[in-house]
Amino acid sequence: MKSTDRSRYLFIGFILTAFLLCVPISPLHADIYMYIDQNGVVHFTNVLTSSEADYRVYIKENSGNTYGLYTPGRYDHYIKEAAQLNGVAYPLLKAIIKAESDFNPKAVSKKGALGLMQLMPENIKQLNINDPFDPWENIMGGARYFRRMLDRFKGKLSLSLAAYNAGPTTVERFNNQIPPYKETEGYVEKVLRYYYAYKFSG
C-alpha cells in the first residue's frame, strides 16, 4: 500500500473514531446484585446463576427510557477535577472511562470490575471507596490508581495502561512489556485511539 493511501485510511479511521465518540449509546438494563461472604468480602454481579442464590438486589435498574443517559460529556466536570488533582491528562482519563465502561456508572464486568473506571474489589478497598457506583468516587479513585501505574512504570503510557488492565505484577512478570494477551493488547490500542481522538477533537 502506498504511503498516501495509508495516510488516507488512517485519517478516515480517526474521523470515524471521533464521530463515534460523540454518539450517545443506549445502555443495557440490568439490576446489580450484592453478596457479602463469610470473610466480609463484598461481591457484585449483574447476571445471577443458580449457585448465587445468596445475592440480593443492590441497585434496581430503572426500566424506563434511558437513551442518552450515559453520554460522553455527562461526567466531564468530575473527570477534569480528577485529572487535575492527580496529574493525568483529561483526554486520557476520559479515554480510559470510554474504554472501560462506555460512561455507564453501573457497569459490572464478568470479573467483578465495577463502575465507570471498572475498579476491582481489592483496589476499591485499598482506595477507600465507599460506593464504587458513585461516579465522583469511582473517577477519583480510578484516577489515583492510574497515577500509581504511571509512577510505577516511569510515565510509560502503554505499560501503565497495560498495568491498569492486567495488573502491574503481570506487566513486570513479562519484563516490563505489554503482556501478550489479546485483551490487554486490544485494550491499550483502544484507549490510545480514544485518547488521541479526544485530544485532537477539542
TAFENWO-V430443 format. One record per backbone hydrogen bond with DSSP energy under -0.5 kcal/mol. NH is the residue of the N-H (numbers start at 1). CO is the residue of the C=O. If there is no record, write none. Layout:
NH,CO / NH,CO
This chain:
6,2 / 7,3 / 8,4 / 9,5 / 10,6 / 11,7 / 12,8 / 13,9 / 14,10 / 15,11 / 16,12 / 17,13 / 18,14 / 19,15 / 20,16 / 21,17 / 22,18 / 22,19 / 23,20 / 24,22 / 32,59 / 33,45 / 34,56 / 35,43 / 37,35 / 37,41 / 40,37 / 43,35 / 45,33 / 52,49 / 55,52 / 56,34 / 58,32 / 59,32 / 61,59 / 69,66 / 71,68 / 71,69 / 74,71 / 76,73 / 79,75 / 80,76 / 81,77 / 82,78 / 83,79 / 84,80 / 85,81 / 86,82 / 87,83 / 88,83 / 93,89 / 94,90 / 95,91 / 96,92 / 97,93 / 98,94 / 99,95 / 100,96 / 101,97 / 102,97 / 102,98 / 103,97 / 104,101 / 105,103 / 107,104 / 109,113 / 112,109 / 114,119 / 115,107 / 118,115 / 119,114 / 123,120 / 124,120 / 125,121 / 126,122 / 127,123 / 128,125 / 129,124 / 130,128 / 134,131 / 135,133 / 138,134 / 139,135 / 140,136 / 141,137 / 142,138 / 143,139 / 144,140 / 145,141 / 146,142 / 147,143 / 148,144 / 149,145 / 150,146 / 151,147 / 152,148 / 153,149 / 154,151 / 155,150 / 156,153 / 157,155 / 160,156 / 161,157 / 162,158 / 163,159 / 164,160 / 165,161 / 166,162 / 167,163 / 171,167 / 172,168 / 173,169 / 174,170 / 175,172 / 176,171 / 177,171 / 181,179 / 185,181 / 186,182 / 187,183 / 188,184 / 189,185 / 190,186 / 191,187 / 192,188 / 193,189 / 194,190 / 195,191 / 196,192 / 197,193 / 198,194 / 199,195 / 200,196 / 201,197
